[in-house]
Amino acid sequence: MSSDYANKFSNIQPQGPYIPLNQYITVTKANSSVWQNFSWKVKGNTNNLINKTLLAKGKYNHSNGKTYYSIYDNKDVWQGYVESNVGILSTERSGVWRSYGKYVTVTREGYNTWSDFNWNLRNTSEKIVGKKLLAKGRYFHFNGATYLSLYDTDGKWQGYINARGCSEDNIQQGPALNENFYITINKKNFPIWQNFSWKKIRNSDSIFNDTFHVKISYKHSNGGIYYSLYDYHGGWQGYINSTGAEKASGAEGIYIRNGSKVQIKSKNYSLWSNFSWKKRHSSSQFLNETFIARGQYNHINGGTYYSLYSTSGKWYGYINANACKIIN
């Protein structure tokens, strides 16, 4: 039979003509058949190919409406025909990025990190051995190795590393990061956690608009950042997802709009220029006078401080709310 005749004959088969492809497929779907031929003789299934990247040298657009790839391993051994939906195509030998989100420690020397898959060096192993890093994603390379995409605790990318050079950490909240800032809880219905086994202490409703000191944070493998909360006396109050709070400039907490009309009823309080407690006035100067509390700060010390303005718009300072009476 001539080659022209063979080609003509192949064009009338249900699978259609062979179409060169030469792209890489990362297999992501289990329990799918791998076919020996288009008479549907089973060669195997994709369970043995999951998380492997193979070369799809060609494809067939079958009359059943499906596309089938003819796939080869990195030793050029034919693996069979698979349906196109068993994986994701890429033009790169690295395969496609796959989400991972786990902390690892670089434990073995001799494993460098790479800036790309052309093997441009980023860091030598001596610089990273012993470091705990977040592997946000991974690649199942055509060469048979898995490469992790690593980030440090500041979110700076550290390159790709062969996964064999790392050990996976079981503590998914990641390392404790030392912090020193203040936050105010500004979202309701956020859980306050006792631990990272997700035992809940309470909801944020009970501490809404309260201010806390953050001494430690965690970048969890689930993508969240968790603050470890301490009160004014240094008592630990639990963990909260950072999206349930807002960072403040200092221990006074965040600015909260108010707008109430208030009257000063005590003469024993100071009006402050700032929260370093620089005195501006004494409340005795304004006893029974009316001001507008345009905003307030819920200080970590437990006090609420109004930002006082005259009715003409002149600012007079911050005063403890206990010195005032709301009159509207």
C-alpha positions in Angstrom: 0.0 0.0 0.0 1.5 3.4 -1.0 1.9 6.2 1.6 -0.5 8.4 -0.4 -3.1 5.6 -0.2 -2.5 5.1 3.5 -2.9 8.8 4.2 -6.1 8.9 2.2 -7.4 5.9 4.0 -6.5 7.3 7.4 -8.6 10.4 6.6 -11.8 8.4 6.5 -11.2 6.8 9.9 -13.5 7.9 12.7 -10.5 9.4 14.6 -9.7 11.6 11.6 -6.2 12.5 10.4 -3.1 12.7 12.6 -2.4 16.4 13.4 1.1 17.3 14.7 0.9 19.1 18.1 4.2 18.9 20.0 3.0 20.5 23.2 3.3 19.3 26.8 0.3 18.1 28.8 0.2 18.0 32.6 -2.2 15.2 33.6 -4.7 16.4 36.3 -7.7 14.0 35.9 -7.7 10.5 37.4 -9.7 7.4 36.4 -9.7 8.2 32.7 -8.8 5.6 30.1 -5.6 5.4 28.2 -6.3 3.8 24.8 -4.1 1.4 22.8 -6.0 2.2 19.6 -9.2 3.6 18.3 -10.9 0.3 18.5 -10.9 1.3 22.2 -8.6 -1.4 23.5 -7.6 -0.2 26.9 -3.9 0.3 27.6 -4.3 1.6 31.1 -5.7 4.6 33.0 -4.5 8.1 34.0 -4.1 7.2 37.7 -0.5 6.3 37.0 0.0 9.5 35.1 -1.5 12.0 37.5 0.9 15.0 38.1 3.2 14.0 35.3 4.0 16.2 32.3 4.1 14.3 29.0 4.7 15.2 25.4 1.6 15.3 23.2 3.3 14.8 19.8 0.0 14.8 17.9 -3.8 14.8 18.2 -6.9 13.4 16.5 -10.2 15.2 16.3 -12.5 12.2 16.5 -15.9 12.0 14.8 -17.4 11.5 18.3 -16.7 15.2 19.0 -13.7 14.6 21.3 -10.0 15.3 20.8 -7.4 12.7 21.6 -3.7 13.2 22.3 -0.9 10.8 21.4 1.4 11.1 24.4 5.1 10.1 25.1 7.2 10.2 28.2 10.6 11.8 28.5 12.3 8.7 27.2 10.2 8.9 24.1 8.2 5.8 25.0 4.6 6.0 23.7 2.1 6.0 26.5 -1.1 5.7 24.5 -4.1 7.9 23.5 -5.9 10.1 26.0 -8.8 12.4 25.8 -7.8 16.1 25.8 -9.7 16.8 29.0 -7.4 14.7 31.2 -4.9 17.5 31.6 -3.7 21.0 30.7 -1.5 21.9 27.7 1.6 24.0 27.8 4.2 25.0 25.3 6.8 24.7 28.1 8.6 21.6 29.2 7.9 22.7 32.8 4.3 22.0 32.4 1.7 24.3 33.9 1.7 26.1 37.3 -0.4 24.2 39.9 -1.5 25.7 43.2 0.2 24.2 46.2 0.3 26.6 49.3 2.4 24.6 51.7 5.4 25.6 53.8 8.6 23.7 53.3 12.1 23.8 54.7 15.1 23.5 52.4 16.9 20.5 53.9 19.4 19.2 51.4 22.6 20.8 50.0 23.2 20.8 46.3 19.8 22.0 45.4 19.9 25.5 44.0 17.0 27.7 43.1 16.4 28.8 39.5 15.1 32.0 38.0 13.5 30.2 35.1 13.4 26.8 33.5 16.3 27.7 31.3 18.3 27.0 34.5 19.5 30.5 35.2 20.8 30.4 38.8 19.0 32.5 41.4 20.4 31.3 44.8 23.0 28.6 45.6 21.9 25.9 48.1 24.2 27.3 50.8 22.1 30.5 51.0 18.8 28.7 51.5 19.5 25.5 53.4 17.5 25.6 56.7 15.1 28.3 55.5 11.4 27.9 55.9 9.6 29.1 52.7 6.1 29.1 51.3 5.7 27.0 48.1 2.8 28.8 46.5 2.8 26.6 43.4 4.6 23.7 41.7 5.5 22.4 38.3 5.6 18.8 37.3 8.4 19.0 34.8 8.8 16.8 31.7 12.2 15.7 33.1 10.3 13.9 35.8 11.1 16.3 38.7 8.7 18.5 40.6 9.7 22.1 41.1 8.3 24.3 43.8 7.9 28.1 43.4 9.2 29.5 46.7 8.4 32.8 48.6 9.9 34.1 51.8 7.9 35.5 54.7 7.9 39.0 53.1 6.3 37.6 50.0 9.4 38.0 47.9 9.9 35.3 45.3 12.9 33.1 45.8 12.9 31.0 42.6 12.2 27.4 41.6 13.7 24.4 43.5 13.6 20.7 42.9 11.1 19.4 45.6 13.6 16.7 46.5 15.7 19.4 48.3 12.9 20.2 50.7 10.8 18.7 53.4 7.2 19.7 53.9 6.2 21.3 57.2 3.2 19.9 59.0 2.5 23.3 60.6 0.4 25.0 57.9 0.2 28.3 59.7 3.8 28.8 58.9 6.5 30.4 61.2 5.6 33.0 63.8 6.6 36.4 62.5 7.5 39.1 65.1 5.3 42.2 64.8 4.7 45.4 66.7 1.6 47.3 65.6 -2.0 48.0 66.6 -5.2 47.1 64.9 -8.9 47.8 65.5 -11.5 45.1 64.8 -13.7 46.6 62.1 -15.6 43.6 60.8 -18.4 41.7 62.5 -19.0 37.9 62.4 -15.3 37.1 62.1 -14.2 34.1 64.2 -11.5 34.6 66.9 -9.6 31.4 67.0 -7.9 29.6 70.0 -5.6 27.6 67.7 -5.0 26.6 64.1 -7.1 23.5 64.5 -9.9 26.1 64.3 -11.3 26.0 67.8 -13.3 29.2 68.1 -13.2 31.4 71.2 -15.9 33.9 70.0 -17.0 36.1 67.2 -15.6 39.5 66.5 -19.0 41.1 67.3 -18.1 41.1 71.0 -14.9 43.1 70.4 -16.1 45.2 67.4 -14.2 48.5 67.3 -11.8 47.4 70.1 -8.1 47.9 69.6 -5.4 45.3 70.2 -1.6 45.0 70.0 -0.4 42.6 67.3 2.9 41.0 68.5 2.9 38.0 66.1 1.4 37.2 62.7 1.2 34.0 60.6 1.1 33.6 56.8 -1.1 30.5 56.6 -0.9 28.0 53.7 -4.6 28.8 53.1 -3.6 32.2 51.9 -4.8 34.1 55.0 -2.7 36.2 57.3 -3.6 35.8 61.0 -2.9 38.3 63.8 -2.2 37.2 67.3 -4.0 39.6 69.5 -3.0 41.1 72.9 -4.9 43.5 75.1 -3.5 46.5 77.0 -2.3 44.3 79.9 -0.5 41.9 77.6 -3.2 39.2 77.9 -3.6 37.0 74.8 -7.0 37.3 73.1 -6.7 34.8 70.2 -6.1 34.8 66.4 -8.1 36.7 63.8 -7.8 36.8 60.0 -6.3 40.1 59.1 -9.2 41.0 56.8 -11.4 41.4 59.9 -9.3 44.2 61.2 -7.6 47.5 60.2 -4.1 48.6 61.1 -3.9 51.7 63.2 -1.2 54.4 63.4 -0.8 53.7 67.1 -2.3 52.5 70.3 -5.2 54.8 69.9 -6.7 52.6 67.2 -8.3 53.7 63.9 -10.3 56.8 63.3 -14.1 56.1 63.6 -16.6 58.6 62.4 -19.0 59.8 65.0 -20.8 63.2 64.5 -22.5 63.4 67.9 -23.1 66.7 69.7 -21.6 66.5 73.2 -21.3 68.7 76.2 -18.3 68.7 78.6 -19.7 67.8 82.0 -16.4 67.2 84.0 -13.6 69.6 84.8 -11.0 67.0 85.6 -10.0 65.9 82.1 -7.3 67.0 79.7 -7.8 67.8 76.0 -4.8 66.3 74.2 -3.0 67.4 71.0 -1.9 63.9 70.2 -1.7 60.4 71.6 1.7 61.0 73.0 -0.3 62.9 75.6 0.8 66.4 74.9 -1.7 68.5 76.8 -3.7 71.2 74.8 -6.4 72.3 77.2 -8.1 71.5 80.4 -11.8 70.5 80.4 -12.4 73.0 83.2 -12.0 75.7 80.6 -15.0 74.5 78.6 -17.4 73.2 81.3 -20.9 72.9 80.0 -19.9 74.0 76.5 -21.1 72.1 73.4 -18.8 70.6 70.8 -19.1 68.2 67.9 -17.4 64.9 68.3 -16.6 64.4 64.6 -14.8 61.2 65.2 -13.5 58.9 68.0 -10.6 56.5 68.8 -11.1 53.4 70.9 -7.7 53.3 72.6 -6.1 50.0 73.7 -6.1 51.4 77.2 -9.8 51.0 77.2 -10.7 54.7 76.8 -12.7 56.2 74.0 -11.4 59.6 72.9 -13.5 62.1 71.0 -12.0 64.5 68.5 -13.7 67.7 69.4 -14.6 70.6 67.1 -16.5 73.8 67.9 -19.7 74.4 66.0 -17.7 76.8 63.8 -15.3 74.0 62.9 -12.3 74.8 65.1 -10.5 71.7 66.5 -9.9 71.6 70.3 -8.2 68.2 70.7 -8.9 64.7 72.0 -10.8 64.1 75.2 -11.9 61.0 77.1 -15.5 60.3 76.4 -16.2 60.0 80.1 -15.8 63.8 80.4 -18.7 64.3 78.0 -22.4 63.8 77.8 -24.0 63.1 74.4 -26.9 65.6 73.9 -28.2 64.4 70.6 
